[in-house]
Amino acid sequence: MSPETAIMLAHFLQLVWWIVIVRVILSWVVRDPGNPIVRFVSTLTDPWMRPLSRHLTFGGLDFSPVVVLLLIGAIRRGLLA
């Protein structure tokens, strides 16, 4: 993979990382799943978080965002190494 492609993928993953952070903050602040912003952010993050969420929810706490953020960080480090 060319360095330019790796950098572009790393930037894309950084954007995804921030979108996941926004989703976590919105889950604490906005309780209306019909809110357009919440729906938009959920649409962007559900494909990555929903499969993990089925296995990483304990006592009402969903740990899938933590795992997704750790995976994104590991992939970015691998791309930029």
Secondary structure, DSSP 8 states (H G I E B T S, - for coil): --HHHHHHHHHHHHHHHHHHHHHHHHHHH---TT-HHHHHHHHHHHHHHHHHHTTSEETTEE-HHHHHHHHHHHHHHHHH-
